[in-house]
Amino acid sequence: MGLIERNNHTISIAGDYPDQSLHYLLAQIHHAIVKKEYQDIILDFDKCTSAFPGSMLATCAQIMNYRKAGIGINTILPNKKELSKLFMNANWAHLLDPGKYESSTFRGYTQVPATQYTNPKEQHEAVNRIVNAILGAVPDIERSSFAAFEWSINEIADNVLTHAESPIGGLIQLSTFQRTKKIVQFIVADCGKTIPQTLRETHSEFGSDTDALDKAIREGVTRDKSIGQGNGLFGSFQICSHCNGEFRVESRHGCLRYTGENGLHIKYEKIPYDGTVVISSIDFSRPDLLEEALQFGGKRYTPIDYVELKYENSNNENLIFVMKDESSSFGSRPAGTPVRNKLNNLNSMTDNNKIYVDFIDIPIISSSFADEVFGKLFAEIGPLGFGQRFEFMNISQTVRQLIDKAIAQRMAVSYDKK
C-alpha cells in the first residue's frame, strides 16, 4: 500500500491506492473538513502510481457528497502519464473535480467510464450502456450467463435509488475486462443510508454492522417487503460465488468479501464508509450460471434480458439489428470488432431466428469494416450458416458490393489454405 498524508488542507496519496487504503483516505478527508473545519481541500494524487477502481469510485462518491454540501475540492492528477490518462478516461477526474476536468469522452468497447445516475431513467441508460458493451466485448457468451449479469447489475444499481436516499444518486462503472478469462467487473457506489442502517429500521435484532451485512446476502432479507423482495444482494452473491468470481461490499463499519480462493469473510472496519460500495466480478466461462445461481424459494428465476427487449421482434421470431445504433463509426477495423462480436453472440444466443441487419441511413462503410464484421463472420459461421441466419435490409448497392468483396476475399484465403 502507498502513503496517505495530510498537511493542513492538502491530502496527498503517494504510491499505490488499493481498496484497502480507502478507509484511511476517507478518515483524513473527514478530519480535515469536520475536525479542522477546512472549507476547501486539495486532493493530491501527483505521486500516486496505481489506483484500484473500487477505491476510486467510492472516493468519488464521498467527494461529490462533500462538494454538494458546499466544500471546495481541488484535485491534482497523477504525474504518471498512464495513470493520469486512466483518471480522465474512467471519468474519475471529472467526478472528483468537474470544474477543472471535462467529462470522459472515452469510447472503447471493453470498458465503460464511471457514470452518475439519479433517477430510474438514468439508471436504465447507464446499465444498458454497460450491458451493450459486454455483448460486443466478450465473445461466445451463453445467453443465460449474460442474463444473470444483466439481472445482477440492475438489482445492485436499483438498490441505490430504492433504499440509499443518496444525495448524489449512484455511480456505476464497468472497470475491468479480461478477454482471455471472460471476466468482467462492475462497481456501484453511493453515499447514502448504509445497508446496516436500512436493515435495522425493521430488523433491530441485527446488532452489529457485520451482522447486518451477513444477513443482507441471505435470501429474502430486506427492510420492507412492500418495496423489494430482498434478493438483489443475495442473487448477486450467488452469481459471483457460483462462478468463483469475487464479491465485495463495504457499508458503514462492515466489510464483506468473497473470493473463489478464500471463501467468505466479514470483518469490522474501524473507520466507517458512509454509504455503500459493491464490487462484483463475474466469470462468463462458467456454464449454466443462471440456472444454478438465480433460484428463489427453490424455484429457478429467468429474467427478461437485453437481447429480448432490444433485438427480438415482438411480432415474430426474427431479430432486427439496426447498424446505425450499434456503432458511431463505420470506417475502421477496430470499430467493427464489437459489431461482429454482437452478431456472433446473437447468432449463438438465439435459435434459428433470422437476424435482419438493417443498413438504413448508412450510405458507405470502409473495406476494413466490412471485412472485420462480415468477412470474418462469414468465415467463422460458414456459407450455409451465414446464409440461413443473416439477411440484409435497406442496404445500398455500394455497401453490398463492399461486403460481397470482403466475403469473397475471405473465401479465397480459405480456399488457398486447403
C-alpha positions as CSV (number, residue, x, y, z in Angstrom):
1,M,0.0,0.0,0.0
2,G,1.1,3.6,-0.6
3,L,1.3,6.5,1.8
4,I,-1.6,8.9,2.6
5,E,-0.7,12.1,4.5
6,R,-2.4,15.3,5.4
7,N,-0.6,18.7,5.5
8,N,-3.2,21.3,6.6
9,H,-5.9,21.2,3.9
10,T,-3.8,19.1,1.4
11,I,-4.2,15.4,1.4
12,S,-1.6,13.5,-0.6
13,I,-1.8,10.0,-2.0
14,A,1.6,8.5,-2.9
15,G,2.3,5.0,-4.3
16,D,-0.5,2.5,-4.7
17,Y,-4.1,3.3,-3.8
18,P,-5.8,-0.1,-3.4
19,D,-9.2,-0.9,-1.9
20,Q,-7.5,-1.5,1.5
21,S,-6.5,2.2,1.7
22,L,-10.0,3.6,1.1
23,H,-11.0,4.0,4.7
24,Y,-7.7,5.7,5.7
25,L,-8.1,8.3,3.0
26,L,-11.7,8.9,3.9
27,A,-10.6,9.4,7.6
28,Q,-8.1,12.1,6.5
29,I,-10.7,13.9,4.4
30,H,-13.2,13.7,7.3
31,H,-10.6,15.0,9.8
32,A,-9.7,18.0,7.5
33,I,-13.3,19.0,6.9
34,V,-15.1,18.1,10.1
35,K,-12.4,18.4,12.8
36,K,-10.2,21.1,11.3
37,E,-13.2,22.8,9.6
38,Y,-11.4,23.5,6.3
39,Q,-13.9,24.7,3.7
40,D,-11.5,23.9,0.8
41,I,-9.2,20.9,0.5
42,I,-6.7,19.7,-2.1
43,L,-6.7,16.0,-3.1
44,D,-3.2,15.4,-4.4
45,F,-2.6,12.3,-6.5
46,D,0.6,13.7,-8.0
47,K,2.8,10.8,-6.6
48,C,0.2,8.1,-6.9
49,T,1.4,5.2,-9.0
50,S,-1.7,3.0,-9.2
51,A,-5.4,3.2,-8.3
52,F,-8.0,0.5,-8.0
53,P,-11.4,1.1,-9.5
54,G,-13.3,0.1,-6.3
55,S,-11.5,2.5,-4.0
56,M,-11.6,5.3,-6.7
57,L,-15.4,5.1,-7.3
58,A,-16.1,5.0,-3.6
59,T,-13.8,8.1,-3.1
60,C,-15.6,9.9,-6.0
61,A,-19.0,9.3,-4.3
62,Q,-17.8,10.7,-1.0
63,I,-16.1,13.7,-2.6
64,M,-19.2,14.5,-4.6
65,N,-21.2,14.5,-1.4
66,Y,-18.8,16.9,0.3
67,R,-19.0,19.2,-2.7
68,K,-22.8,19.1,-2.7
69,A,-22.6,20.2,1.0
70,G,-20.5,23.3,0.0
71,I,-16.9,22.1,0.4
72,G,-14.5,23.2,-2.2
73,I,-12.4,20.3,-3.6
74,N,-9.4,20.8,-5.9
75,T,-7.8,17.6,-7.4
76,I,-4.3,17.2,-8.7
77,L,-4.0,14.2,-11.1
78,P,-1.1,11.7,-11.0
79,N,2.2,12.8,-12.6
80,K,2.4,9.3,-14.1
81,K,1.2,9.7,-17.6
82,E,-0.6,6.4,-18.0
83,L,-2.4,6.8,-14.6
84,S,-3.4,10.4,-15.3
85,K,-4.9,9.2,-18.6
86,L,-6.8,6.5,-16.7
87,F,-8.2,9.1,-14.3
88,M,-9.5,11.0,-17.4
89,N,-10.8,8.0,-19.3
90,A,-12.5,6.4,-16.3
91,N,-14.2,9.7,-15.6
92,W,-12.8,9.8,-12.0
93,A,-11.1,13.2,-12.8
94,H,-14.4,14.8,-13.8
95,L,-16.3,13.3,-10.8
96,L,-13.7,14.5,-8.4
97,D,-13.3,18.0,-9.8
98,P,-15.9,18.8,-12.5
99,G,-14.9,22.4,-12.7
100,K,-11.3,21.5,-13.7
101,Y,-11.7,18.3,-15.8
102,E,-14.2,17.6,-18.6
103,S,-16.4,14.5,-18.6
104,S,-14.7,11.5,-20.1
105,T,-15.0,11.0,-23.9
106,F,-13.6,7.5,-23.8
107,R,-15.5,5.2,-26.2
108,G,-13.6,2.0,-26.0
109,Y,-15.8,-1.0,-26.1
110,T,-14.2,-3.1,-23.4
111,Q,-14.7,-0.6,-20.5
112,V,-17.4,1.9,-19.6
113,P,-16.4,5.1,-17.7
114,A,-17.9,5.9,-14.3
115,T,-21.4,7.3,-14.7
116,Q,-23.7,9.1,-12.3
117,Y,-27.4,8.3,-12.2
118,T,-30.0,10.0,-10.0
119,N,-33.3,8.5,-11.3
120,P,-34.7,5.3,-12.9
121,K,-34.3,6.7,-16.5
122,E,-30.6,7.5,-15.9
123,Q,-30.1,4.1,-14.2
124,H,-31.7,2.3,-17.2
125,E,-29.5,4.2,-19.7
126,A,-26.3,3.5,-17.6
127,V,-27.0,-0.2,-17.2
128,N,-27.9,-0.6,-20.9
129,R,-24.7,1.0,-21.9
130,I,-22.7,-1.5,-19.8
131,V,-24.8,-4.5,-20.9
132,N,-24.4,-3.4,-24.6
133,A,-20.6,-3.2,-24.1
134,I,-20.4,-6.7,-22.7
135,L,-22.4,-8.1,-25.6
136,G,-19.9,-6.5,-28.0
137,A,-16.7,-7.2,-26.0
138,V,-17.0,-10.8,-24.7
139,P,-17.2,-13.5,-27.4
140,D,-19.2,-16.7,-27.1
141,I,-21.4,-15.7,-24.1
142,E,-24.1,-18.1,-23.1
143,R,-27.4,-16.3,-23.0
144,S,-28.3,-17.5,-19.5
145,S,-24.9,-16.1,-18.2
146,F,-25.5,-12.8,-20.0
147,A,-29.0,-12.6,-18.4
148,A,-27.5,-13.3,-15.0
149,F,-25.0,-10.5,-15.3
150,E,-27.7,-8.1,-16.5
151,W,-30.0,-9.0,-13.6
152,S,-27.3,-8.5,-11.1
153,I,-26.1,-5.1,-12.2
154,N,-29.7,-3.9,-12.5
155,E,-30.5,-5.1,-8.9
156,I,-27.4,-3.6,-7.3
157,A,-27.9,-0.2,-9.2
158,D,-31.6,-0.2,-8.2
159,N,-30.8,-0.6,-4.5
160,V,-29.3,2.8,-4.5
161,L,-32.5,4.5,-5.7
162,T,-34.8,2.3,-3.6
163,H,-33.0,2.2,-0.3
164,A,-30.0,4.5,0.0
165,E,-31.5,8.0,-0.4
166,S,-28.1,9.1,-1.6
167,P,-27.7,12.9,-2.1
168,I,-25.7,12.3,-5.3
169,G,-27.6,9.3,-6.5
170,G,-25.3,6.4,-7.6
171,L,-22.1,5.8,-9.5
172,I,-21.7,2.8,-11.7
173,Q,-18.7,1.6,-13.8
174,L,-17.6,-1.4,-15.8
175,S,-14.0,-1.3,-14.7
176,T,-12.2,-4.4,-15.9
177,F,-12.3,-6.8,-18.8
178,Q,-10.1,-9.8,-19.2
179,R,-10.8,-11.3,-22.6
180,T,-8.8,-14.4,-22.1
181,K,-10.7,-15.3,-19.0
182,K,-14.1,-13.8,-19.9
183,I,-14.1,-12.0,-16.5
184,V,-15.8,-8.6,-16.1
185,Q,-16.1,-6.4,-13.1
186,F,-18.7,-3.8,-12.2
187,I,-18.8,-1.4,-9.3
188,V,-21.7,0.6,-7.8
189,A,-21.1,3.2,-5.2
190,D,-23.2,5.7,-3.2
191,C,-23.0,8.0,-0.2
192,G,-26.5,7.4,1.2
193,K,-28.0,5.4,4.0
194,T,-25.9,2.3,4.6
195,I,-27.1,-1.3,4.4
196,P,-26.9,-1.7,8.3
197,Q,-28.9,1.5,8.7
198,T,-31.7,0.5,6.4
199,L,-32.0,-3.1,7.6
200,R,-32.1,-2.1,11.3
201,E,-35.2,0.0,10.5
202,T,-37.2,-3.2,10.6
203,H,-34.7,-5.7,11.9
204,S,-33.5,-4.4,15.3
205,E,-32.0,-7.8,16.0
206,F,-29.2,-7.1,13.5
207,G,-26.9,-5.6,16.2
208,S,-23.6,-5.0,14.5
209,D,-22.8,-3.8,11.0
210,T,-21.0,-7.0,10.2
211,D,-24.1,-9.0,11.3
212,A,-26.3,-6.8,9.1
213,L,-24.0,-7.5,6.1
214,D,-24.0,-11.2,6.8
215,K,-27.8,-11.2,6.8
216,A,-28.0,-8.9,3.7
217,I,-26.8,-11.7,1.4
218,R,-29.4,-14.1,2.7
219,E,-32.4,-14.8,0.6
220,G,-35.4,-12.6,1.3
221,V,-33.8,-10.2,3.7
222,T,-34.9,-6.6,3.2
223,R,-36.1,-3.6,5.2
224,D,-39.5,-3.6,3.6
225,K,-41.1,-6.4,1.6
226,S,-43.6,-3.9,0.0
227,I,-40.6,-2.2,-1.6
228,G,-38.5,-5.2,-2.6
229,Q,-38.1,-8.9,-2.0
230,G,-34.5,-8.7,-0.7
231,N,-33.0,-10.8,-3.4
232,G,-30.6,-8.3,-5.1
233,L,-27.6,-8.8,-2.9
234,F,-28.4,-12.5,-2.3
235,G,-28.7,-13.2,-6.0
236,S,-25.6,-11.2,-6.9
237,F,-23.6,-13.0,-4.2
238,Q,-24.9,-16.3,-5.5
239,I,-23.9,-15.5,-9.1
240,C,-20.3,-14.5,-8.1
241,S,-19.9,-17.5,-5.8
242,H,-21.2,-20.0,-8.3
243,C,-18.7,-18.8,-11.0
244,N,-15.8,-18.5,-8.4
245,G,-15.7,-14.7,-9.0
246,E,-15.3,-12.0,-6.4
247,F,-17.9,-10.1,-4.4
248,R,-17.2,-7.3,-2.0
249,V,-19.5,-5.0,-0.1
250,E,-18.4,-2.0,2.0
251,S,-21.1,-0.3,4.1
252,R,-20.6,1.6,7.4
253,H,-18.3,-0.4,9.6
254,G,-18.9,-3.7,7.7
255,C,-16.8,-5.2,5.0
256,L,-17.9,-8.4,3.3
257,R,-15.7,-10.2,0.8
258,Y,-16.0,-13.4,-1.1
259,T,-13.3,-14.9,-3.4
260,G,-13.2,-18.3,-5.0
261,E,-9.8,-19.0,-3.4
262,N,-10.6,-17.8,0.2
263,G,-14.4,-18.1,0.5
264,L,-16.5,-15.7,2.5
265,H,-15.0,-13.3,5.1
266,I,-16.8,-10.5,7.0
267,K,-14.8,-8.0,9.1
268,Y,-15.3,-4.9,11.2
269,E,-13.7,-1.7,9.8
270,K,-12.8,0.8,12.5
271,I,-13.2,3.7,10.0
272,P,-16.7,3.7,8.5
273,Y,-17.7,4.1,4.9
274,D,-20.8,6.4,4.9
275,G,-22.6,4.8,2.1
276,T,-22.2,1.5,0.2
277,V,-19.9,0.3,-2.5
278,V,-20.4,-3.1,-4.2
279,I,-17.7,-4.7,-6.3
280,S,-18.7,-7.7,-8.3
281,S,-16.6,-9.8,-10.7
282,I,-18.3,-12.4,-12.9
283,D,-16.7,-15.2,-15.0
284,F,-18.7,-15.8,-18.1
285,S,-16.9,-19.0,-18.9
286,R,-18.9,-20.9,-16.3
287,P,-21.8,-22.8,-18.0
288,D,-25.3,-22.9,-16.6
289,L,-24.6,-19.9,-14.3
290,L,-28.1,-18.6,-14.3
291,E,-29.7,-22.0,-13.7
292,E,-27.6,-22.6,-10.6
293,A,-27.4,-19.1,-9.1
294,L,-30.8,-17.5,-9.6
295,Q,-33.1,-19.7,-7.6
296,F,-35.5,-18.0,-5.2
297,G,-37.7,-20.1,-2.9
298,G,-36.3,-23.2,-4.6
299,K,-37.6,-22.1,-8.0
300,R,-35.4,-21.1,-10.9
301,Y,-35.8,-17.4,-12.0
302,T,-35.4,-16.4,-15.6
303,P,-35.4,-12.6,-16.1
304,I,-36.3,-10.8,-19.3
305,D,-33.0,-9.8,-20.9
306,Y,-31.5,-7.1,-23.1
307,V,-31.5,-9.3,-26.1
308,E,-35.2,-9.9,-25.9
309,L,-36.0,-6.2,-25.3
310,K,-33.7,-4.7,-27.9
311,Y,-33.4,-7.2,-30.7
312,E,-36.2,-9.7,-30.8
313,N,-39.3,-8.6,-32.7
314,S,-42.4,-9.0,-30.6
315,N,-44.5,-9.8,-33.8
316,N,-42.4,-12.7,-34.9
317,E,-39.3,-14.7,-34.0
318,N,-36.9,-12.7,-36.1
319,L,-34.2,-10.3,-34.8
320,I,-33.6,-6.7,-36.0
321,F,-30.1,-5.4,-35.8
322,V,-30.1,-1.7,-36.8
323,M,-26.5,-1.0,-37.7
324,K,-26.6,2.8,-37.1
325,D,-27.5,2.1,-33.5
326,E,-24.6,-0.3,-32.9
327,S,-21.5,1.8,-33.8
328,S,-20.6,5.5,-34.1
329,S,-18.1,4.8,-36.9
330,F,-18.1,2.5,-39.9
331,G,-14.7,3.5,-41.2
332,S,-12.2,1.3,-39.4
333,R,-11.4,-2.3,-38.4
334,P,-11.4,-1.6,-34.6
335,A,-14.9,-0.2,-34.9
336,G,-16.1,-3.4,-36.5
337,T,-14.9,-5.8,-33.8
338,P,-17.7,-5.1,-31.2
339,V,-20.2,-5.3,-34.0
340,R,-19.0,-8.7,-35.1
341,N,-19.0,-9.9,-31.5
342,K,-22.6,-8.8,-31.0
343,L,-23.7,-10.5,-34.2
344,N,-21.9,-13.7,-33.3
345,N,-23.3,-13.7,-29.8
346,L,-26.8,-13.1,-31.1
347,N,-26.3,-15.9,-33.5
348,S,-25.4,-18.3,-30.7
349,M,-27.8,-17.0,-28.1
350,T,-30.9,-17.4,-30.3
351,D,-32.3,-20.4,-32.0
352,N,-32.9,-20.4,-35.8
353,N,-34.3,-17.0,-35.9
354,K,-33.4,-14.8,-38.9
355,I,-31.2,-11.9,-38.0
356,Y,-32.0,-8.9,-40.2
357,V,-29.1,-6.5,-40.4
358,D,-30.6,-3.1,-41.2
359,F,-28.3,-0.6,-43.0
360,I,-30.8,2.3,-43.1
361,D,-29.0,5.7,-43.2
362,I,-25.6,4.1,-43.8
363,P,-24.6,5.0,-47.4
364,I,-20.9,3.7,-47.1
365,I,-18.7,1.6,-44.9
366,S,-14.9,1.0,-45.3
367,S,-13.5,-2.2,-46.7
368,S,-11.7,-2.9,-43.4
369,F,-15.0,-2.6,-41.5
370,A,-16.8,-4.8,-44.0
371,D,-14.1,-7.5,-43.6
372,E,-13.8,-7.2,-39.8
373,V,-17.6,-7.7,-39.4
374,F,-18.9,-9.7,-42.3
375,G,-15.8,-11.3,-43.8
376,K,-14.7,-12.8,-40.5
377,L,-18.3,-13.6,-39.5
378,F,-18.8,-15.5,-42.8
379,A,-15.5,-17.4,-42.2
380,E,-16.5,-18.3,-38.6
381,I,-20.0,-19.4,-39.3
382,G,-19.6,-20.8,-42.8
383,P,-21.5,-20.2,-46.0
384,L,-24.6,-22.3,-45.1
385,G,-24.9,-20.9,-41.5
386,F,-24.4,-17.3,-42.7
387,G,-27.0,-17.6,-45.4
388,Q,-29.5,-19.2,-43.1
389,R,-29.2,-16.8,-40.2
390,F,-28.3,-13.4,-41.7
391,E,-30.2,-11.2,-44.2
392,F,-29.5,-7.5,-45.2
393,M,-32.2,-4.9,-45.5
394,N,-32.2,-1.2,-46.6
395,I,-28.7,-1.8,-47.9
396,S,-27.2,0.4,-50.7
397,Q,-25.6,-1.3,-53.7
398,T,-22.2,0.2,-52.7
399,V,-22.3,-1.3,-49.2
400,R,-23.4,-4.7,-50.5
401,Q,-20.6,-4.7,-53.0
402,L,-18.1,-4.0,-50.3
403,I,-19.5,-6.8,-48.1
404,D,-19.6,-9.2,-51.0
405,K,-15.9,-8.4,-51.9
406,A,-14.8,-8.9,-48.2
407,I,-16.6,-12.3,-48.1
408,A,-15.1,-13.3,-51.5
409,Q,-11.6,-12.4,-50.3
410,R,-12.1,-14.4,-47.1
411,M,-13.3,-17.4,-49.1
412,A,-10.3,-17.1,-51.4
413,V,-7.9,-17.2,-48.5
414,S,-9.7,-20.2,-47.0
415,Y,-9.5,-22.0,-50.4
416,D,-5.8,-21.2,-50.8
417,K,-5.0,-22.8,-47.4
418,K,-6.6,-26.1,-48.5
